[in-house]
Every structure is written in structure tokens, then in C-alpha cells.
Amino acid sequence: MTLVLTGAPEAEPVTVSEAKSFLRLAGSSEDTLIEGLIRAAREDVERATGLALIDQTWRLALDAVPRSDVVLLMRHPVREIIAVTAYGTEGEAALVSAGDYQADLISRPARLFFRARPEPMRALNGLEIDFRAGFGEAGPDVPDLLRRAILVLVAHWYEFRASFGPDEQPVAYPPQYERMIAAHRDRRL
């Protein structure tokens, strides 16, 4: 099972001007640095929580439909199933009809239940599921606590830009950041 980002977000949940205001910075000499810190902080929040903050497209490649006939989509929230493609033994692509599967986009993780298994499929990466995930197209669509977690992480990384030794750690993550994202982490039994 491989999950690949096929379409990156077109915006960030936090703007450079919002971050500069939070950092109490004037001028534009460090805008490029702040822009990079925002992107890195968003990616870190997404990695730690399993969320897609701003709309983005993903492809899940599987060798086969699981025995349970249920495929889990490990990005949340899933907004749309774009396409399900099965590859035959000779590599020919065939779109799987939407009537052959049922999508549960409310659950976390989102699920696809296959009513009819596409077969025969090639042995490796025989099934691809393309989907769109995210809270929306712009920063205000993202939960406020996650936007603030990004700002806290940007500020922390901005302040501690120099290198630190192992005996001076942890400086990578402020404690309030961990508390802010804790409620959004995907918990499993």
C-alpha cells in the first residue's frame, strides 16, 4: 500500500502576514524564510495528525482489494473520490464503476467498501484510488486550533534557527504545540 500526494495544496492555512504579525516582525527581508517555515509547519501538523489541512489530491495504490472488501483512506477529511482504477494483468487500465463500491467519507479513516471486486488485476499496484482531502481551499476553512499550532511552531522554529546539540534538546517542538494537535491525532486501539 502506497499513499502518494498527487496535487499539493494551492495555499497555506496561515499567510506570511499572519505569521509576521504573530512574530511581531515588520519588513519583508525574511518573508522567504517565514514562507518556508509555514510550509514545513503545515507538513508537520499533517504528518503528526494524518490530516490534510488545505484541499489536496492523493493516490492510494494497492496490490489488491483486502479480504474484508474495505479499503481505508489514511488522510482525513476525504471530500471526494475522484477515480478508482484497476489494472489488468497486461497493465490495461479500467475505471471501476461507482456502483461497484460504496464510499464512507464521514468516518476516520474514510472507507471504500467494494461490492464487486475488480479482477483479474496485476500482482503489484493493481488498484489505484484517487481522492481529494482537506478542510477546504483556504486558511479560514482549517480548524483554528490547528492554524494556531502552525503559528506556534513557526515562531518556535524562527526563534531557535541556530543549531543545538543533543544535550540542549528538546528545542524542536514546544510543549503547547503538542497539546494543540493532540485532539486531532488519529488514535487507534
Secondary structure as GFF3:
##gff-version 3
##sequence-region A 1 189
A	DSSP	beta_strand	2	7	.	.	.	ID=ss1
A	DSSP	alpha_helix	16	23	.	.	.	ID=ss2
A	DSSP	alpha_helix	31	49	.	.	.	ID=ss3
A	DSSP	beta_strand	56	62	.	.	.	ID=ss4
A	DSSP	beta_strand	70	73	.	.	.	ID=ss5
A	DSSP	beta_strand	78	87	.	.	.	ID=ss6
A	DSSP	beta_strand	93	95	.	.	.	ID=ss7
A	DSSP	three_ten_helix	98	100	.	.	.	ID=ss8
A	DSSP	beta_strand	101	104	.	.	.	ID=ss9
A	DSSP	beta_strand	110	114	.	.	.	ID=ss10
A	DSSP	beta_strand	127	133	.	.	.	ID=ss11
A	DSSP	three_ten_helix	139	141	.	.	.	ID=ss12
A	DSSP	alpha_helix	144	159	.	.	.	ID=ss13
A	DSSP	three_ten_helix	166	168	.	.	.	ID=ss14
A	DSSP	alpha_helix	175	182	.	.	.	ID=ss15
###
